C-alpha cells in the first residue's frame, strides 16, 4: 500500500510541476473563476464547447500542489468528453473525495484515483475539488466566482 501511495504522490507532484493545459483559451465560450480562501488557491477554467463536446479546455491560476495537479488532471480527463460525461465525472470525483464513495468509485475514475487518499485530509478536499467546482460553474454558464466556503 505504501508503494501505491508513493506512486500517487509522485503523479500529483509531476502534474504540479508540469501542469497540462495550463493556458488561457482565447476561443473559450465558457469560463469560471474559483477561490479557496482556506489555502489561497485560485483557478480560472476555460472551455471551448462545440456541439455539446469539450473541444478544448485550459486553466490558469495559482495554489497548492493538490489544487494545481487536480486542475491539470481534470483538463486531461475532460478533453473530448460530452457535457453529460463531464458532469458525471464531476459527480464521481466529488463522491470519491467526500469519503462517501467506495473503492469502486476510485476504480471508475482511472488516473484520477490518485486523489482518493485526499479524503483522509478534510482540509485538502477543498483544494482537490476547487477546479472541479469551477468547471461545474463554467458548464452551467455561471459568471459569479466559486468559493469553497
C-alpha positions, 0 to 999 in steps of 0.5 A: 500500500505504501508503494501505491501511495508513493506512486500517487504522490509522485503523479500529483507532484509531476502534474504540479510541476508540469501542469497540462493545459495550463493556458488561457483559451482565447476561443473559450465560450465558457469560463469560471473563476474559483477561490479557496480562501482556506489555502489561497488557491485560485483557478480560472477554467476555460472551455471551448464547447462545440456541439455539446463536446469539450473541444478544448479546455485550459486553466490558469491560476495559482495554489497548492500542489493538490489544487494545481495537479487536480486542475491539470488532471481534470483538463486531461480527463475532460478533453473530448468528453460530452457535457453529460460525461463531464458532469458525471465525472464531476459527480464521481470525483466529488463522491470519491473525495467526500469519503462517501464513495467506495473503492469502486468509485476510485476504480471508475475514475482511472488516473484520477484515483490518485486523489482518493487518499485526499479524503483522509485530509478534510482540509485538502478536499477543498483544494482537490475539488476547487477546479472541479467546482469551477468547471461545474460553474463554467458548464452551467454558464455561471459568471459569479466566482466559486468559493469553497466556503 
